[in-house]
């Protein structure tokens, strides 16, 4: 997620966060946060209100909320593009293996997004060919399978 969106999210949920806290949350320098905030203020994305000599409150303007939404859409779009790319490359390589005679596969993993993509690809390929996969969740499962392989 881009740092501008992260900063806008932090400021919209906690208006009184110090720049030092923001820098730590964003994993950037204090100067970077200061520059981003100054730019946002100049561009009327946010406004600052001095609460004490050392404490400031930030408020996103309508323009700031619009920018936040635009950045969200861009982020989601990039995520979808990444998922499509991973799926395409995996399916391409899986098809090559199937074309070379491999029919049984072992997939090590848990229930994360990558495993969902892998399962979807196996499902799609198995409609046209006799491909099977076994999902392994534990390292012990892998060692057991390796020990059972007949290298004969």
C-alpha positions in Angstrom: 0.0 0.0 0.0 1.4 3.4 -0.9 2.7 5.6 1.9 0.3 8.5 1.0 -2.7 6.2 1.4 -1.3 4.8 4.7 -0.8 8.4 6.0 -4.3 9.4 5.1 -5.7 6.3 6.7 -3.7 7.0 9.9 -4.7 10.6 10.0 -8.4 9.9 9.3 -8.5 7.4 12.2 -6.3 9.3 14.7 -6.2 13.0 14.1 -3.9 13.7 17.0 -1.0 11.4 16.1 2.4 13.0 16.3 4.6 13.1 13.2 7.1 11.0 15.1 4.4 8.3 15.7 3.3 8.6 12.1 6.8 8.1 10.9 7.2 5.0 13.0 3.9 3.6 11.8 4.8 4.3 8.1 8.4 3.1 8.6 9.8 6.4 7.1 11.8 9.2 8.4 10.3 12.1 10.4 11.4 14.4 7.5 9.4 12.4 5.0 6.3 12.6 7.1 6.8 16.3 7.6 7.2 16.8 3.8 4.1 14.7 3.0 2.0 16.7 5.6 3.2 20.0 4.3 2.4 19.0 0.7 -1.0 17.8 1.8 -1.7 21.0 3.6 -0.5 23.1 0.7 -2.7 21.1 -1.7 -5.7 21.4 0.7 -5.9 17.7 1.3 -5.8 18.2 5.0 -5.8 21.0 7.6 -3.8 21.3 10.8 -5.0 22.8 14.0 -2.5 23.6 16.7 -3.8 22.3 20.1 -0.7 23.1 22.2 2.7 24.3 21.2 3.8 20.7 20.6 0.5 19.0 19.7 -1.3 19.3 16.3 -4.6 17.9 15.1 -5.1 16.9 11.5 -8.4 16.9 9.6 -8.9 15.5 6.1 -10.8 17.8 3.8 -13.3 16.7 1.2 -10.4 16.7 -1.3 -8.4 14.6 1.1 -11.2 12.0 1.4 -11.5 12.0 -2.4 -7.8 11.4 -2.7 -8.0 8.6 -0.1 -10.7 6.9 -2.1 -8.8 7.3 -5.4 -5.7 5.8 -3.8 -7.8 2.9 -2.4 -9.2 2.1 -5.8 -5.6 2.2 -7.3 -4.4 -0.1 -4.5 -7.2 -2.6 -5.0 -6.7 -2.5 -8.8 -2.9 -3.2 -8.3 -3.8 -6.1 -6.0 -6.1 -7.6 -8.6 -3.5 -7.2 -11.3 -0.9 -9.0 -9.1 -3.3 -11.8 -8.4 -4.1 -12.2 -12.1 -0.4 -12.2 -12.9 0.5 -14.9 -10.3 -2.5 -17.0 -11.4 -1.4 -16.8 -15.1 2.2 -17.7 -14.4 1.3 -20.6 -12.1 -1.3 -22.0 -14.5 1.2 -21.7 -17.4 3.9 -23.6 -15.5 1.4 -26.2 -14.2 0.2 -26.8 -17.8 3.8 -27.4 -18.9 4.2 -30.0 -16.2 1.0 -31.7 -17.1 2.0 -31.6 -20.8 5.2 -33.4 -19.7 3.2 -36.2 -18.1 2.9 -35.1 -14.5 -0.5 -35.9 -13.0 0.0 -36.0 -9.2 1.1 -32.9 -7.3 1.7 -32.1 -3.7 1.1 -28.5 -2.5 2.5 -27.4 0.8 0.7 -24.5 2.5 -2.1 -23.4 4.6 -5.3 -21.4 3.8 -3.8 -18.1 2.6 -4.6 -16.3 -0.7 -1.8 -18.0 -2.6 -3.2 -21.4 -1.8 -6.6 -20.3 -3.0 -5.1 -19.3 -6.3 -3.3 -22.6 -6.6 -6.4 -24.6 -5.8 -8.4 -22.6 -8.4 -5.8 -23.4 -11.0 -5.8 -27.1 -10.2 -9.6 -27.1 -10.4 -9.6 -25.4 -13.8 -6.9 -27.8 -15.2 -8.5 -30.9 -13.7 -11.7 -30.3 -15.7 -9.8 -31.1 -18.9 -7.2 -33.6 -17.7 -6.8 -36.2 -14.9 -4.7 -34.1 -12.5 -4.8 -34.5 -8.8 -3.2 -32.6 -5.9 -2.7 -33.2 -2.3 -2.6 -30.3 0.1 0.0 -30.7 2.8 -0.3 -28.5 5.9 2.6 -29.8 8.0 6.3 -30.3 7.3 5.8 -33.9 8.7 3.4 -34.6 5.8 6.1 -33.7 3.4 8.7 -35.9 5.1 6.3 -38.8 5.2 5.6 -38.4 1.4 9.3 -38.2 0.6 9.9 -41.4 2.6 7.1 -43.2 0.8 8.4 -42.3 -2.7 9.6 -45.4 -4.6 12.7 -44.4 -6.5 13.0 -47.9 -7.7 
